[in-house]
Amino acid sequence: LEAAIARRPVCYLSFGLSEPHGLQNALGLDGLKAYALVQRAARAHGGVVAAPVWWHIHETPLGSAWLAGQNAPVPYLTSIPPEIFLHQLVCQLRAVEAAGFRCAICVTGHYGGVEVDMKQVCSLYSRHRPLRAVALSDNEAIRYRDYHGDHAGRCETSQLWALCPEFVDISR
């Protein structure tokens, strides 16, 4: 690990909410595609891939009245409150910096507002610390016609199918 950090002090962090994305896709599509993307980036450009984070924010962005009283949990959803997730992100950035990395690239497979909050946290962190941290959602990297992400539709299914074909059953 120390040799890898010395060669390319970039840490890739992936985030994904475990939530259903249609019968055709494996549970956890968001995290699966984010993790596959950071692995490809590290193979192409160097750096170290951290273990994926599967606990995420479902109710976004931060100002969304924290899920109107927090009724019963949604089945198969690994959601935590925004303040816990974003505090965890800060703790991860601190650990990455302490390990000797100079850059953290955070990729989320779940979007719809959470990526905005993650970008703000990374920007604030980078203003006050030596670690350069950036965040983006996987759909921001799509450069194909007018596809900019969806939920369990043609875009996300195609992404997972291209990245991890074993996790898509197109017959469903």
C-alpha positions as CSV (number, residue, x, y, z in Angstrom):
1,L,0.0,0.0,0.0
2,E,2.8,2.4,0.9
3,A,4.5,1.8,-2.4
4,A,1.2,2.3,-4.3
5,I,0.6,5.6,-2.5
6,A,4.2,6.7,-3.3
7,R,3.7,5.9,-7.0
8,R,0.4,7.7,-7.4
9,P,-1.1,9.3,-4.2
10,V,-4.7,9.3,-5.5
11,C,-7.4,7.5,-3.6
12,Y,-10.6,6.5,-5.3
13,L,-13.7,6.2,-3.1
14,S,-17.0,4.8,-4.3
15,F,-20.4,5.2,-2.8
16,G,-23.7,3.6,-3.6
17,L,-27.1,3.2,-2.1
18,S,-28.4,-0.3,-2.0
19,E,-31.9,0.0,-3.4
20,P,-34.0,-1.9,-6.0
21,H,-33.4,-0.9,-9.6
22,G,-35.9,-3.1,-11.5
23,L,-36.0,-6.9,-11.7
24,Q,-33.4,-6.9,-14.4
25,N,-30.6,-5.4,-12.2
26,A,-28.8,-6.7,-9.2
27,L,-29.7,-5.1,-5.9
28,G,-27.1,-2.4,-5.2
29,L,-26.7,-1.2,-8.8
30,D,-25.6,2.2,-7.6
31,G,-22.7,0.9,-5.6
32,L,-21.8,-1.7,-8.2
33,K,-21.4,0.7,-11.0
34,A,-19.5,3.3,-8.9
35,Y,-17.1,0.7,-7.7
36,A,-16.5,-0.7,-11.2
37,L,-15.8,2.8,-12.5
38,V,-13.2,3.7,-9.8
39,Q,-11.5,0.3,-10.4
40,R,-11.2,1.1,-14.1
41,A,-9.9,4.6,-13.4
42,A,-7.3,3.2,-11.1
43,R,-6.2,0.6,-13.6
44,A,-5.9,3.3,-16.3
45,H,-4.3,6.1,-14.3
46,G,-2.9,4.6,-11.1
47,G,-3.9,5.1,-7.6
48,V,-5.6,3.1,-4.9
49,V,-9.2,2.0,-4.7
50,A,-10.8,2.1,-1.2
51,A,-13.4,-0.3,-0.1
52,P,-16.9,0.7,-1.3
53,V,-19.4,2.4,1.0
54,W,-22.9,1.0,0.7
55,W,-24.6,3.3,3.2
56,H,-25.8,6.4,1.6
57,I,-28.4,9.2,1.6
58,H,-31.8,8.6,0.0
59,E,-33.5,11.7,1.1
60,T,-31.7,14.5,-0.8
61,P,-30.5,17.2,-0.7
62,L,-29.7,18.2,2.8
63,G,-32.6,20.6,3.3
64,S,-35.3,18.0,2.6
65,A,-36.9,18.0,6.0
66,W,-35.2,14.7,6.9
67,L,-37.8,12.3,5.5
68,A,-40.9,13.9,7.0
69,G,-40.8,12.2,10.4
70,Q,-38.8,9.1,9.4
71,N,-41.6,6.6,8.9
72,A,-41.0,2.8,8.5
73,P,-37.8,2.0,6.6
74,V,-38.0,1.1,3.0
75,P,-37.1,-2.6,2.3
76,Y,-33.7,-3.2,0.8
77,L,-32.6,0.4,1.2
78,T,-29.3,1.1,3.0
79,S,-30.1,4.8,3.8
80,I,-28.8,6.8,6.7
81,P,-29.5,10.4,7.7
82,P,-27.6,13.0,5.6
83,E,-25.7,14.4,8.6
84,I,-24.3,10.9,9.4
85,F,-23.3,10.2,5.8
86,L,-21.6,13.6,5.2
87,H,-19.8,13.3,8.5
88,Q,-18.6,9.9,7.5
89,L,-17.4,11.4,4.2
90,V,-15.3,14.0,6.2
91,C,-13.9,11.2,8.4
92,Q,-12.9,9.2,5.2
93,L,-11.2,12.2,3.7
94,R,-9.2,12.7,7.0
95,A,-8.2,9.0,6.9
96,V,-7.2,9.3,3.2
97,E,-5.1,12.4,4.0
98,A,-3.5,10.8,7.0
99,A,-2.5,7.8,4.9
100,G,-0.4,10.0,2.7
101,F,-2.7,10.5,-0.3
102,R,-2.8,14.0,-1.9
103,C,-6.0,13.5,-3.9
104,A,-9.3,11.8,-3.2
105,I,-11.8,11.2,-6.1
106,C,-15.2,10.3,-4.7
107,V,-17.7,8.7,-7.1
108,T,-21.3,8.1,-6.2
109,G,-23.6,5.9,-8.2
110,H,-26.6,7.4,-6.5
111,Y,-27.6,10.9,-7.5
112,G,-30.4,13.3,-7.6
113,G,-29.0,15.9,-5.2
114,V,-26.6,13.9,-2.9
115,E,-23.7,14.5,-5.3
116,V,-24.2,18.3,-4.8
117,D,-23.9,17.9,-1.0
118,M,-20.8,15.6,-1.5
119,K,-19.2,18.3,-3.8
120,Q,-19.7,20.9,-1.2
121,V,-18.1,18.8,1.5
122,C,-15.1,18.0,-0.7
123,S,-14.7,21.6,-1.7
124,L,-14.9,22.9,1.9
125,Y,-12.4,20.2,3.0
126,S,-10.0,21.0,0.2
127,R,-10.1,24.7,1.1
128,H,-8.8,24.0,4.6
129,R,-6.6,20.9,4.2
130,P,-3.8,19.9,1.9
131,L,-5.8,17.0,0.4
132,R,-7.5,17.8,-2.9
133,A,-10.9,16.1,-2.8
134,V,-13.5,16.1,-5.6
135,A,-16.9,14.3,-5.9
136,L,-19.0,13.4,-8.9
137,S,-21.9,11.1,-9.7
138,D,-21.3,8.5,-12.3
139,N,-23.9,10.0,-14.6
140,E,-21.9,13.2,-14.9
141,A,-19.3,11.2,-16.9
142,I,-21.8,10.1,-19.6
143,R,-21.2,11.6,-22.9
144,Y,-23.8,9.9,-25.1
145,R,-26.6,11.8,-26.8
146,D,-29.0,13.1,-24.3
147,Y,-28.6,10.4,-21.6
148,H,-27.8,12.0,-18.2
149,G,-29.0,9.2,-15.9
150,D,-32.3,7.7,-14.8
151,H,-33.5,5.3,-12.2
152,A,-33.4,1.6,-13.3
153,G,-34.1,2.6,-16.9
154,R,-32.2,2.4,-20.1
155,C,-29.3,4.5,-18.8
156,E,-28.5,2.8,-15.5
157,T,-29.3,-0.7,-16.8
158,S,-26.9,-0.1,-19.8
159,Q,-24.2,1.2,-17.4
160,L,-24.4,-1.8,-15.2
161,W,-24.6,-4.2,-18.1
162,A,-21.5,-2.6,-19.7
163,L,-19.5,-2.6,-16.4
164,C,-20.7,-5.8,-14.8
165,P,-22.7,-7.9,-17.2
166,E,-23.0,-10.7,-14.7
167,F,-25.3,-8.4,-12.6
168,V,-27.9,-7.8,-15.3
169,D,-30.6,-10.2,-16.5
170,I,-31.9,-8.5,-19.6
171,S,-34.6,-11.2,-20.0
172,R,-36.3,-9.8,-16.9
